[in-house]
C-alpha cells in the first residue's frame, strides 16, 4: 500500500491475525503516525460485522481518552471493505520481550512503568472505560520509560446500555491475564484491569506468570481456585513490600482487591522509594557471564542461567564462616563461584571444595529429610551463589530437572572418589572366577545390600 486515506505509507510496522500497522506521514499535521488497517473478509459475514463493531468501538473509545500514558487516536475511518485507525506513533518497544527471564527490566523501572499504567487506567475508568485486555503486547514503552496503553478495541464503555450495545462481548481478553470474574462472564468494573495489571507486574518481576498450566482448562481452574505464589519466593532479591501489593491486586474477592488505579499506584510509590535506583543491567550481565564461565553450568541453557540468577542470592563471605552446620534443618544449597570451603563431620575434615563445586546439595536432593550431617566452613574470602530451594521448586520444569541431574552427577563423581580412597585402605581383593566366598578378609568397608 502506498496510501491509506490521506496518509502516505513509509513502511509496515507489524502484522497480527486481524490487523496490519503501518508507519505513515500525516500531511496535514507534519508528523508521523501509526495507521492500523483491518480488512473485512468476505468468507464470514458474521466475523466482518464483529470486526467492524470492535474497530468502531476502538475509535470511539480512544478518541475520548486524553492521557500521556494512553496511545492517542487521531482519526477512525470505516470503509465498506476495510477500516483504518490513525494514532500516535510510539517509538519504543512493547513489554512482551521483557517478560522473559533473561530480558527482565531492573526492578525500579518496572515499578515506575506499572505505576504510570495504574494512573492511566484510573483516568480511563473516570471516563467510564474498562480496557479488558491488559497484556504485555498492549503496552508500548517510549523514551524515559513512558508507557503507552494501546488497543482499546475490546474496551467496555460503562456509560452505554449493555442490553443494546453489540460491541460488548463476554469473555474477551487474553486467558493468562484475565481475572476470575472475566473468565466466569460476570459483570466487570475497573478492578478487572487492575487484576490483569497485577498479573503483568508479577511477570515483569519474576519472568513467569502467577498461574501456569499445560492446557487452557487447567489454567482457567487455577486462576479461579488457586493462590499465586509470593514474588519473593520466586525472586528472593525483591523487597517484601511487593508481596502485599500483588496479593491485593490478584485477589479473587472483588471487595478485597484494589478499588482503583490510584490506590494501587500509591502503594507502589511507597515501595519504589525504598529501592536504590541503580541500573542493575550491568551487574546482571556480569553475574551471568561469571556463571556461564563455571564448569558446573556448562550444560545449562542461557535462559536457565538467567532463571538461576532470579532465584539466588550472591554472598561475599569472609574466611572461617560456617555456611552450614551439622544438626541444622534447612534446604538451601549453593555453588562456589570463587574461594574454597572445608567440609567436616564431627570435627574431622572430610574434603575441601573450590570453584564451581556445589555445597549443601545432599540435603537438597534428599526426598524426606532436611537435616544437615556435615559442616561447611569458608577457608578464604569466598563468593557463594546461594540458591533458594523453595524458589527453585517454582521455576521451570526444565531448570529443576537440569539442576537435579547436574547435582546428582557431582555427587556420584565424589562418591567414586571416596570409593577409591576406601579401596586404597582395604585388603587385596579376592581374584577368582568362582563364586564369592561367604567369609571376607578383615579391613575395607563392610557394605552389604539389605534384602527387600
Secondary structure as a PSIPRED ss2 file (coil, helix, strand):
# PSIPRED VFORMAT (PSIPRED V4.0)

   1 X C   1.000  0.000  0.000
   2 X C   1.000  0.000  0.000
   3 X E   0.000  0.000  1.000
   4 X E   0.000  0.000  1.000
   5 X C   1.000  0.000  0.000
   6 X C   1.000  0.000  0.000
   7 X E   0.000  0.000  1.000
   8 X E   0.000  0.000  1.000
   9 X E   0.000  0.000  1.000
  10 X E   0.000  0.000  1.000
  11 X E   0.000  0.000  1.000
  12 X E   0.000  0.000  1.000
  13 X E   0.000  0.000  1.000
  14 X E   0.000  0.000  1.000
  15 X E   0.000  0.000  1.000
  16 X C   1.000  0.000  0.000
  17 X C   1.000  0.000  0.000
  18 X C   1.000  0.000  0.000
  19 X C   1.000  0.000  0.000
  20 X E   0.000  0.000  1.000
  21 X E   0.000  0.000  1.000
  22 X E   0.000  0.000  1.000
  23 X E   0.000  0.000  1.000
  24 X E   0.000  0.000  1.000
  25 X E   0.000  0.000  1.000
  26 X E   0.000  0.000  1.000
  27 X C   1.000  0.000  0.000
  28 X C   1.000  0.000  0.000
  29 X C   1.000  0.000  0.000
  30 X C   1.000  0.000  0.000
  31 X E   0.000  0.000  1.000
  32 X E   0.000  0.000  1.000
  33 X E   0.000  0.000  1.000
  34 X E   0.000  0.000  1.000
  35 X E   0.000  0.000  1.000
  36 X E   0.000  0.000  1.000
  37 X E   0.000  0.000  1.000
  38 X E   0.000  0.000  1.000
  39 X E   0.000  0.000  1.000
  40 X C   1.000  0.000  0.000
  41 X C   1.000  0.000  0.000
  42 X C   1.000  0.000  0.000
  43 X C   1.000  0.000  0.000
  44 X C   1.000  0.000  0.000
  45 X H   0.000  1.000  0.000
  46 X H   0.000  1.000  0.000
  47 X H   0.000  1.000  0.000
  48 X H   0.000  1.000  0.000
  49 X H   0.000  1.000  0.000
  50 X H   0.000  1.000  0.000
  51 X H   0.000  1.000  0.000
  52 X H   0.000  1.000  0.000
  53 X H   0.000  1.000  0.000
  54 X H   0.000  1.000  0.000
  55 X H   0.000  1.000  0.000
  56 X H   0.000  1.000  0.000
  57 X H   0.000  1.000  0.000
  58 X H   0.000  1.000  0.000
  59 X H   0.000  1.000  0.000
  60 X H   0.000  1.000  0.000
  61 X H   0.000  1.000  0.000
  62 X H   0.000  1.000  0.000
  63 X H   0.000  1.000  0.000
  64 X H   0.000  1.000  0.000
  65 X C   1.000  0.000  0.000
  66 X C   1.000  0.000  0.000
  67 X C   1.000  0.000  0.000
  68 X C   1.000  0.000  0.000
  69 X C   1.000  0.000  0.000
  70 X E   0.000  0.000  1.000
  71 X C   1.000  0.000  0.000
  72 X C   1.000  0.000  0.000
  73 X E   0.000  0.000  1.000
  74 X E   0.000  0.000  1.000
  75 X E   0.000  0.000  1.000
  76 X E   0.000  0.000  1.000
  77 X E   0.000  0.000  1.000
  78 X E   0.000  0.000  1.000
  79 X C   1.000  0.000  0.000
  80 X C   1.000  0.000  0.000
  81 X C   1.000  0.000  0.000
  82 X E   0.000  0.000  1.000
  83 X E   0.000  0.000  1.000
  84 X E   0.000  0.000  1.000
  85 X E   0.000  0.000  1.000
  86 X E   0.000  0.000  1.000
  87 X E   0.000  0.000  1.000
  88 X E   0.000  0.000  1.000
  89 X C   1.000  0.000  0.000
  90 X C   1.000  0.000  0.000
  91 X C   1.000  0.000  0.000
  92 X C   1.000  0.000  0.000
  93 X E   0.000  0.000  1.000
  94 X E   0.000  0.000  1.000
  95 X C   1.000  0.000  0.000
  96 X C   1.000  0.000  0.000
  97 X H   0.000  1.000  0.000
  98 X H   0.000  1.000  0.000
  99 X H   0.000  1.000  0.000
 100 X C   1.000  0.000  0.000
 101 X C   1.000  0.000  0.000
 102 X C   1.000  0.000  0.000
 103 X C   1.000  0.000  0.000
 104 X C   1.000  0.000  0.000
 105 X C   1.000  0.000  0.000
 106 X C   1.000  0.000  0.000
 107 X H   0.000  1.000  0.000
 108 X H   0.000  1.000  0.000
 109 X H   0.000  1.000  0.000
 110 X H   0.000  1.000  0.000
 111 X H   0.000  1.000  0.000
 112 X H   0.000  1.000  0.000
 113 X H   0.000  1.000  0.000
 114 X H   0.000  1.000  0.000
 115 X H   0.000  1.000  0.000
 116 X H   0.000  1.000  0.000
 117 X H   0.000  1.000  0.000
 118 X H   0.000  1.000  0.000
 119 X H   0.000  1.000  0.000
 120 X H   0.000  1.000  0.000
 121 X H   0.000  1.000  0.000
 122 X H   0.000  1.000  0.000
 123 X H   0.000  1.000  0.000
 124 X H   0.000  1.000  0.000
 125 X H   0.000  1.000  0.000
 126 X H   0.000  1.000  0.000
 127 X C   1.000  0.000  0.000
 128 X C   1.000  0.000  0.000
 129 X E   0.000  0.000  1.000
 130 X E   0.000  0.000  1.000
 131 X C   1.000  0.000  0.000
 132 X C   1.000  0.000  0.000
 133 X C   1.000  0.000  0.000
 134 X C   1.000  0.000  0.000
 135 X C   1.000  0.000  0.000
 136 X H   0.000  1.000  0.000
 137 X H   0.000  1.000  0.000
 138 X H   0.000  1.000  0.000
 139 X E   0.000  0.000  1.000
 140 X E   0.000  0.000  1.000
 141 X E   0.000  0.000  1.000
 142 X E   0.000  0.000  1.000
 143 X H   0.000  1.000  0.000
 144 X H   0.000  1.000  0.000
 145 X H   0.000  1.000  0.000
 146 X E   0.000  0.000  1.000
 147 X E   0.000  0.000  1.000
 148 X E   0.000  0.000  1.000
 149 X E   0.000  0.000  1.000
 150 X C   1.000  0.000  0.000
 151 X C   1.000  0.000  0.000
 152 X C   1.000  0.000  0.000
 153 X C   1.000  0.000  0.000
 154 X C   1.000  0.000  0.000
 155 X C   1.000  0.000  0.000
 156 X E   0.000  0.000  1.000
 157 X E   0.000  0.000  1.000
 158 X C   1.000  0.000  0.000
 159 X C   1.000  0.000  0.000
 160 X C   1.000  0.000  0.000
 161 X C   1.000  0.000  0.000
 162 X C   1.000  0.000  0.000
 163 X C   1.000  0.000  0.000
 164 X C   1.000  0.000  0.000
 165 X C   1.000  0.000  0.000
 166 X C   1.000  0.000  0.000
 167 X C   1.000  0.000  0.000
 168 X C   1.000  0.000  0.000
 169 X C   1.000  0.000  0.000
 170 X C   1.000  0.000  0.000
 171 X C   1.000  0.000  0.000
 172 X C   1.000  0.000  0.000
 173 X C   1.000  0.000  0.000
 174 X C   1.000  0.000  0.000
 175 X H   0.000  1.000  0.000
 176 X H   0.000  1.000  0.000
 177 X H   0.000  1.000  0.000
 178 X C   1.000  0.000  0.000
 179 X C   1.000  0.000  0.000
 180 X H   0.000  1.000  0.000
 181 X H   0.000  1.000  0.000
 182 X H   0.000  1.000  0.000
 183 X H   0.000  1.000  0.000
 184 X H   0.000  1.000  0.000
 185 X C   1.000  0.000  0.000
 186 X C   1.000  0.000  0.000
 187 X C   1.000  0.000  0.000
 188 X C   1.000  0.000  0.000
 189 X C   1.000  0.000  0.000
 190 X C   1.000  0.000  0.000
 191 X H   0.000  1.000  0.000
 192 X H   0.000  1.000  0.000
 193 X H   0.000  1.000  0.000
 194 X H   0.000  1.000  0.000
 195 X H   0.000  1.000  0.000
 196 X H   0.000  1.000  0.000
 197 X H   0.000  1.000  0.000
 198 X H   0.000  1.000  0.000
 199 X H   0.000  1.000  0.000
 200 X H   0.000  1.000  0.000
 201 X H   0.000  1.000  0.000
 202 X H   0.000  1.000  0.000
 203 X H   0.000  1.000  0.000
 204 X H   0.000  1.000  0.000
 205 X H   0.000  1.000  0.000
 206 X H   0.000  1.000  0.000
 207 X C   1.000  0.000  0.000
 208 X C   1.000  0.000  0.000
 209 X C   1.000  0.000  0.000
 210 X C   1.000  0.000  0.000
 211 X C   1.000  0.000  0.000
 212 X C   1.000  0.000  0.000
 213 X C   1.000  0.000  0.000
 214 X C   1.000  0.000  0.000
 215 X C   1.000  0.000  0.000
 216 X H   0.000  1.000  0.000
 217 X H   0.000  1.000  0.000
 218 X H   0.000  1.000  0.000
 219 X H   0.000  1.000  0.000
 220 X H   0.000  1.000  0.000
 221 X H   0.000  1.000  0.000
 222 X H   0.000  1.000  0.000
 223 X H   0.000  1.000  0.000
 224 X H   0.000  1.000  0.000
 225 X H   0.000  1.000  0.000
 226 X C   1.000  0.000  0.000
 227 X C   1.000  0.000  0.000
 228 X C   1.000  0.000  0.000
 229 X C   1.000  0.000  0.000
 230 X C   1.000  0.000  0.000
 231 X H   0.000  1.000  0.000
 232 X H   0.000  1.000  0.000
 233 X H   0.000  1.000  0.000
 234 X H   0.000  1.000  0.000
 235 X C   1.000  0.000  0.000
 236 X C   1.000  0.000  0.000
 237 X C   1.000  0.000  0.000
 238 X C   1.000  0.000  0.000
 239 X C   1.000  0.000  0.000
 240 X C   1.000  0.000  0.000
 241 X H   0.000  1.000  0.000
 242 X H   0.000  1.000  0.000
 243 X H   0.000  1.000  0.000
 244 X H   0.000  1.000  0.000
 245 X H   0.000  1.000  0.000
 246 X H   0.000  1.000  0.000
 247 X H   0.000  1.000  0.000
 248 X H   0.000  1.000  0.000
 249 X H   0.000  1.000  0.000
 250 X C   1.000  0.000  0.000
 251 X C   1.000  0.000  0.000
 252 X C   1.000  0.000  0.000
 253 X C   1.000  0.000  0.000
 254 X C   1.000  0.000  0.000
 255 X C   1.000  0.000  0.000
 256 X C   1.000  0.000  0.000
 257 X C   1.000  0.000  0.000
 258 X C   1.000  0.000  0.000
 259 X C   1.000  0.000  0.000
 260 X C   1.000  0.000  0.000
 261 X H   0.000  1.000  0.000
 262 X H   0.000  1.000  0.000
 263 X H   0.000  1.000  0.000
 264 X H   0.000  1.000  0.000
 265 X H   0.000  1.000  0.000
 266 X H   0.000  1.000  0.000
 267 X H   0.000  1.000  0.000
 268 X H   0.000  1.000  0.000
 269 X H   0.000  1.000  0.000
 270 X H   0.000  1.000  0.000
 271 X H   0.000  1.000  0.000
 272 X H   0.000  1.000  0.000
 273 X C   1.000  0.000  0.000
 274 X C   1.000  0.000  0.000
 275 X C   1.000  0.000  0.000
 276 X C   1.000  0.000  0.000
 277 X C   1.000  0.000  0.000
 278 X C   1.000  0.000  0.000
 279 X C   1.000  0.000  0.000
 280 X C   1.000  0.000  0.000
 281 X H   0.000  1.000  0.000
 282 X H   0.000  1.000  0.000
 283 X H   0.000  1.000  0.000
 284 X H   0.000  1.000  0.000
 285 X H   0.000  1.000  0.000
 286 X H   0.000  1.000  0.000
 287 X H   0.000  1.000  0.000
 288 X H   0.000  1.000  0.000
 289 X H   0.000  1.000  0.000
 290 X H   0.000  1.000  0.000
 291 X H   0.000  1.000  0.000
 292 X H   0.000  1.000  0.000
 293 X C   1.000  0.000  0.000
 294 X C   1.000  0.000  0.000
 295 X H   0.000  1.000  0.000
 296 X H   0.000  1.000  0.000
 297 X H   0.000  1.000  0.000
 298 X C   1.000  0.000  0.000
 299 X C   1.000  0.000  0.000
 300 X C   1.000  0.000  0.000
 301 X C   1.000  0.000  0.000
 302 X H   0.000  1.000  0.000
 303 X H   0.000  1.000  0.000
 304 X H   0.000  1.000  0.000
 305 X H   0.000  1.000  0.000
 306 X H   0.000  1.000  0.000
 307 X H   0.000  1.000  0.000
 308 X H   0.000  1.000  0.000
 309 X H   0.000  1.000  0.000
 310 X H   0.000  1.000  0.000
 311 X C   1.000  0.000  0.000
 312 X E   0.000  0.000  1.000
 313 X E   0.000  0.000  1.000
 314 X E   0.000  0.000  1.000
 315 X E   0.000  0.000  1.000
 316 X E   0.000  0.000  1.000
 317 X E   0.000  0.000  1.000
 318 X C   1.000  0.000  0.000
 319 X C   1.000  0.000  0.000
 320 X C   1.000  0.000  0.000
 321 X C   1.000  0.000  0.000
 322 X E   0.000  0.000  1.000
 323 X E   0.000  0.000  1.000
 324 X E   0.000  0.000  1.000
 325 X C   1.000  0.000  0.000
 326 X C   1.000  0.000  0.000
 327 X C   1.000  0.000  0.000
 328 X C   1.000  0.000  0.000
 329 X E   0.000  0.000  1.000
 330 X C   1.000  0.000  0.000
 331 X C   1.000  0.000  0.000
 332 X C   1.000  0.000  0.000
 333 X E   0.000  0.000  1.000
 334 X E   0.000  0.000  1.000
 335 X E   0.000  0.000  1.000
 336 X E   0.000  0.000  1.000
 337 X E   0.000  0.000  1.000
 338 X E   0.000  0.000  1.000
 339 X C   1.000  0.000  0.000
 340 X C   1.000  0.000  0.000
 341 X E   0.000  0.000  1.000
 342 X E   0.000  0.000  1.000
 343 X E   0.000  0.000  1.000
 344 X E   0.000  0.000  1.000
 345 X E   0.000  0.000  1.000
 346 X C   1.000  0.000  0.000
 347 X C   1.000  0.000  0.000
 348 X E   0.000  0.000  1.000
 349 X E   0.000  0.000  1.000
 350 X E   0.000  0.000  1.000
 351 X E   0.000  0.000  1.000
 352 X E   0.000  0.000  1.000
 353 X E   0.000  0.000  1.000
 354 X C   1.000  0.000  0.000
 355 X C   1.000  0.000  0.000
 356 X C   1.000  0.000  0.000
 357 X C   1.000  0.000  0.000
 358 X E   0.000  0.000  1.000
 359 X E   0.000  0.000  1.000
 360 X C   1.000  0.000  0.000
 361 X H   0.000  1.000  0.000
 362 X H   0.000  1.000  0.000
 363 X H   0.000  1.000  0.000
 364 X H   0.000  1.000  0.000
 365 X H   0.000  1.000  0.000
 366 X C   1.000  0.000  0.000
 367 X C   1.000  0.000  0.000
 368 X C   1.000  0.000  0.000
 369 X C   1.000  0.000  0.000
 370 X C   1.000  0.000  0.000
 371 X E   0.000  0.000  1.000
 372 X C   1.000  0.000  0.000
 373 X C   1.000  0.000  0.000
 374 X C   1.000  0.000  0.000
 375 X E   0.000  0.000  1.000
 376 X E   0.000  0.000  1.000
 377 X E   0.000  0.000  1.000
 378 X E   0.000  0.000  1.000
 379 X C   1.000  0.000  0.000
 380 X C   1.000  0.000  0.000
 381 X C   1.000  0.000  0.000
 382 X E   0.000  0.000  1.000
 383 X E   0.000  0.000  1.000
 384 X E   0.000  0.000  1.000
 385 X E   0.000  0.000  1.000
 386 X E   0.000  0.000  1.000
 387 X E   0.000  0.000  1.000
 388 X C   1.000  0.000  0.000
 389 X H   0.000  1.000  0.000
 390 X H   0.000  1.000  0.000
 391 X H   0.000  1.000  0.000
 392 X H   0.000  1.000  0.000
 393 X H   0.000  1.000  0.000
 394 X C   1.000  0.000  0.000
 395 X C   1.000  0.000  0.000
 396 X C   1.000  0.000  0.000
 397 X H   0.000  1.000  0.000
 398 X H   0.000  1.000  0.000
 399 X H   0.000  1.000  0.000
 400 X H   0.000  1.000  0.000
 401 X H   0.000  1.000  0.000
 402 X H   0.000  1.000  0.000
 403 X H   0.000  1.000  0.000
 404 X H   0.000  1.000  0.000
 405 X H   0.000  1.000  0.000
 406 X H   0.000  1.000  0.000
 407 X H   0.000  1.000  0.000
 408 X H   0.000  1.000  0.000
 409 X H   0.000  1.000  0.000
 410 X H   0.000  1.000  0.000
 411 X H   0.000  1.000  0.000
 412 X H   0.000  1.000  0.000
 413 X H   0.000  1.000  0.000
 414 X H   0.000  1.000  0.000
 415 X H   0.000  1.000  0.000
 416 X H   0.000  1.000  0.000
 417 X H   0.000  1.000  0.000
 418 X H   0.000  1.000  0.000
 419 X H   0.000  1.000  0.000
 420 X H   0.000  1.000  0.000
 421 X H   0.000  1.000  0.000
 422 X H   0.000  1.000  0.000
 423 X H   0.000  1.000  0.000
 424 X H   0.000  1.000  0.000
 425 X H   0.000  1.000  0.000
 426 X C   1.000  0.000  0.000
 427 X C   1.000  0.000  0.000
 428 X C   1.000  0.000  0.000
 429 X C   1.000  0.000  0.000
 430 X C   1.000  0.000  0.000
 431 X C   1.000  0.000  0.000
 432 X C   1.000  0.000  0.000
 433 X C   1.000  0.000  0.000
 434 X C   1.000  0.000  0.000
 435 X C   1.000  0.000  0.000
 436 X C   1.000  0.000  0.000
 437 X C   1.000  0.000  0.000
 438 X C   1.000  0.000  0.000
 439 X C   1.000  0.000  0.000
 440 X C   1.000  0.000  0.000
 441 X C   1.000  0.000  0.000
 442 X C   1.000  0.000  0.000
 443 X C   1.000  0.000  0.000
 444 X C   1.000  0.000  0.000
 445 X C   1.000  0.000  0.000
 446 X C   1.000  0.000  0.000
 447 X C   1.000  0.000  0.000
 448 X C   1.000  0.000  0.000
 449 X C   1.000  0.000  0.000
 450 X C   1.000  0.000  0.000
 451 X C   1.000  0.000  0.000
 452 X C   1.000  0.000  0.000
